């Protein structure tokens, strides 16, 4: 029984990165599949000999340029002499087995593409940030799965990691001389790679990067400097997080997150990161903005990487600018990772285009969380036709918002949409008109987070919705009563 299981189980392969510079590799087959195998061999500096009945276009180019040699049209066992590896990329089963058997006899590692039972080594899916490389293998049992894993890792790793690895290689001896103790050296490199300096180094020229690294190395004995990433968490769907946002969540020591950031987004953070909710809600402030500033400062001064995780985008009604001003005033390094703001995401998930040639040629994004903010708005401009209003607001201000718009000339019949929990599984979209807006919200007991959209484009939600349940409306009888009673639906201006 154990023998049967061992035969059926996929092999446990030994991972190996081979230095093929100047070493001979035989490739049998030179079509499109063979070319995909030849290219990384040439990039690794291998001497590639090709055996094939005919050369594909790419293989022919390599032969004509002298990068590879075309040895023969028919395989002979002698072709394996002096080869370190052989790759077989043909659809001839008899030839594949012949090459594999001859390679086994000569103790030459062999890969028969997509035939794991004939292969003594597998070509992995590779994430290439040369000289940094990550190889993923399923032991030949599920190459599609290996490619899927590679795609996920590709999204997580900066393109600049290769130049950064080369920079550290050039400086390896000097870093060892300056920090001879292993633990100190490892700690310094770890802080370097996790901190904002790594991002800066990737963007600099060689000379600038060398000078910057020199300064960092001279300051290596100083207490580690913390830093803050102001990160946009998007509207709620974790799939809408940017790649950079996920990277920062994976690197964070401390995460200061808004109350409305969902658990699914927080689940993408490093498991041992400390999470601190900085809940702020209209009418009740659990943590003041000043307290949030002090938390960022306190943890950054302890040498930690702080992620300030904010719903939507930090620079769209997120007080990100105020937080950067505070950090700069106190000498704390920072960066900003934008997020998808609610106006864009919620409208998209509701099937509402914010602009449309037939309905709206402009978009205004405003906030109206309290009476003070309502008083500062340009109502004359907001009441203009053929534009879309995206309003970040507490639902308790809907009556006043409706009244002000109608007073300044916006038609009471203007279509509106309320999007509650946009992009999340519990999303609800409510549609109606400006005159029935407060009643619509009250009937369905809308709560935060909710986005208000006003304009003709919202009428498209009924036909274009694609996510979650279809839009909801007021029952006919209630809508009729509301429309017939202008005083009750929207009081006339005093």
PELIN-V724207 format. One record per backbone hydrogen bond with DSSP energy under -0.5 kcal/mol. CO is the residue of the C=O (numbers start at 1). NH is the residue of the N-H. E is the energy in kcal/mol with one decimal. If there is no record, write none. Layout:
# PELIN-V724207
co=(CO:CO)
nh=(NH:NH)
e=(E:E)
This chain:
# PELIN-V724207
co=(1:2:3:4:5:11:13:16:18:20:23:24:24:25:26:27:27:28:30:31:32:33:34:35:36:37:38:39:40:41:42:45:46:47:47:48:49:50:50:51:56:57:58:59:60:61:62:62:63:67:69:69:72:76:77:78:80:84:85:86:87:87:88:91:92:93:94:95:96:97:98:99:100:101:102:103:104:107:109:110:110:111:111:112:115:116:122:125:126:127:127:129:131:132:134:136:138:142:143:144:145:146:147:148:149:150:151:152:153:153:158:159:160:161:162:163:164:165:166:167:169:171:172:173:174:175:181:182:183:184:185:186:187:188:189:190:191:192:195:195:196:197:198:199:200:200:201:205:206:207:208:209:210:211:212:213:214:215:217:219:226:227:228:228:229:229:230:231:231:234:236:237:238:242:243:244:245:246:247:248:249:253:254:254:255:255:256:257:258:260:262:262:263:265:266:270:274:276:279:279:281:284:284:288:289:290:291:292:293:294:295:296:297:298:299:299:300:300:304:304:305:305:306:306:307:307:308:308:309:310:312:313:314:315:319:320:321:322:323:324:325:326:327:328:333:335:336:337:339:341:341:342:342:343:344:345:346:347:348:349:351:356:356:360:362:364:364:366:368:370:371:372:373:374:377:378:379:381:386:388:388:389:389:390:390:391:391:392:394:395:397:398:399:400:401:402:403:404:405:406:411:412:414:415:416:417:418:418:419:420:421:424:428:429:430:432:433:434:436:437:438:439:440:441:442:449:450:451:451:452:453:454:455:456:457:458:459:460:460:461:472:475:476:477:478:479:480:481:484:485:486)
nh=(5:6:7:8:9:13:15:18:20:23:47:84:85:49:87:29:51:89:56:35:36:37:38:39:40:41:42:43:44:46:45:22:48:25:49:69:27:71:72:29:60:61:62:63:64:65:67:68:66:48:50:71:52:79:80:81:83:109:26:111:28:89:113:93:96:97:98:99:100:101:102:103:104:105:106:108:107:109:86:120:121:88:113:115:118:119:124:136:128:129:134:132:133:129:127:125:141:146:147:148:149:150:151:152:153:154:155:156:156:157:161:162:164:165:166:167:168:169:170:171:172:175:176:177:178:179:185:186:187:188:189:190:191:192:193:194:195:198:198:199:200:201:202:203:203:204:204:209:210:211:212:213:214:215:216:217:218:219:220:222:333:306:230:335:231:308:337:233:310:312:238:240:241:246:247:248:249:250:251:252:270:274:256:307:257:276:309:278:261:262:265:266:267:268:269:273:255:257:286:287:284:281:286:292:293:294:295:296:297:298:299:300:301:302:302:304:226:303:227:306:253:254:229:308:256:309:231:310:258:233:234:316:320:317:323:324:325:326:327:328:329:330:332:331:228:230:338:232:341:344:345:346:347:347:348:349:350:352:351:467:353:359:360:356:388:366:390:392:394:374:375:376:376:377:379:382:383:384:361:364:390:391:454:366:392:393:452:368:397:398:401:402:403:404:405:406:407:408:410:409:414:435:434:455:432:453:420:430:451:428:424:427:420:472:418:416:436:437:440:441:442:443:444:446:445:421:393:419:453:391:417:389:458:459:460:461:462:463:464:465:431:479:480:481:482:483:484:485:486:489:490)
e=(-2.4:-2.3:-1.7:-1.9:-2.4:-0.9:-0.7:-0.6:-0.9:-2.3:-2.8:-2.9:-0.8:-2.5:-2.7:-0.7:-2.5:-3.5:-2.2:-2.4:-1.6:-1.3:-2.4:-2.3:-0.7:-0.9:-2.4:-2.2:-1.4:-2.4:-1.6:-2.8:-0.9:-2.8:-0.6:-2.5:-2.9:-2.7:-1.0:-2.5:-2.7:-1.7:-1.9:-2.2:-2.6:-1.7:-1.9:-1.4:-1.2:-0.6:-3.6:-0.8:-2.2:-2.4:-1.9:-1.7:-2.1:-0.9:-2.3:-2.3:-3.0:-0.6:-2.5:-0.8:-2.7:-2.2:-2.2:-2.6:-2.2:-2.7:-2.4:-2.4:-2.2:-2.0:-1.4:-2.8:-0.9:-0.5:-1.8:-3.0:-1.6:-3.1:-0.7:-2.5:-1.2:-1.2:-0.7:-3.1:-0.7:-0.7:-2.3:-2.5:-0.5:-2.8:-3.1:-2.6:-1.3:-1.8:-2.2:-2.1:-2.3:-2.2:-2.3:-1.8:-2.3:-2.8:-1.5:-0.8:-0.7:-1.2:-1.3:-0.8:-1.7:-2.6:-2.3:-2.3:-2.2:-1.9:-2.2:-1.7:-1.1:-2.7:-2.2:-2.3:-2.3:-2.6:-2.4:-2.9:-2.3:-2.2:-2.4:-2.5:-2.2:-2.3:-2.7:-1.8:-1.4:-0.7:-0.9:-0.6:-1.8:-2.8:-1.6:-0.8:-0.9:-0.7:-0.8:-3.0:-2.4:-2.2:-2.5:-2.7:-2.2:-1.9:-2.1:-2.5:-2.1:-1.4:-1.4:-1.6:-0.7:-3.0:-0.6:-1.6:-0.8:-2.8:-3.2:-0.5:-2.9:-3.1:-0.5:-2.2:-1.5:-1.9:-2.1:-2.3:-2.2:-1.9:-1.0:-1.1:-2.5:-2.7:-0.5:-3.1:-0.8:-3.2:-2.0:-3.2:-1.2:-0.6:-0.8:-1.8:-2.1:-1.6:-1.9:-1.6:-3.1:-2.0:-1.0:-1.3:-1.8:-2.1:-0.6:-2.0:-2.2:-2.0:-2.2:-2.3:-2.4:-2.9:-2.1:-2.2:-2.3:-0.6:-0.5:-1.8:-1.1:-1.9:-1.6:-0.8:-2.6:-2.0:-3.2:-0.6:-2.6:-1.0:-2.5:-0.6:-1.8:-3.8:-2.1:-1.6:-2.1:-0.6:-1.8:-2.2:-2.2:-1.9:-2.5:-2.8:-2.1:-1.2:-2.6:-1.5:-2.2:-2.7:-0.6:-2.6:-0.6:-0.6:-2.2:-2.8:-0.6:-1.1:-1.9:-2.7:-1.2:-3.0:-1.2:-0.6:-0.6:-1.1:-2.2:-2.5:-2.2:-0.6:-3.0:-2.8:-0.6:-1.9:-2.0:-0.6:-0.7:-1.2:-1.4:-2.2:-1.7:-1.2:-1.7:-2.6:-0.5:-0.6:-2.3:-2.5:-0.6:-0.7:-2.2:-2.6:-2.0:-1.2:-2.1:-2.7:-2.4:-2.6:-2.0:-2.3:-2.6:-1.3:-2.5:-1.6:-1.7:-2.2:-1.9:-2.6:-1.9:-2.9:-0.6:-2.9:-2.3:-2.1:-1.9:-2.1:-2.7:-3.1:-2.8:-2.3:-0.9:-1.1:-2.5:-2.1:-2.5:-2.8:-1.6:-2.2:-0.7:-2.7:-0.7:-2.8:-0.5:-3.4:-2.5:-2.6:-1.7:-1.6:-1.9:-1.6:-0.6:-0.6:-2.5:-1.4:-3.0:-2.6:-2.5:-2.2:-2.2:-2.5:-1.8:-1.0:-0.7:-2.1:-2.4)
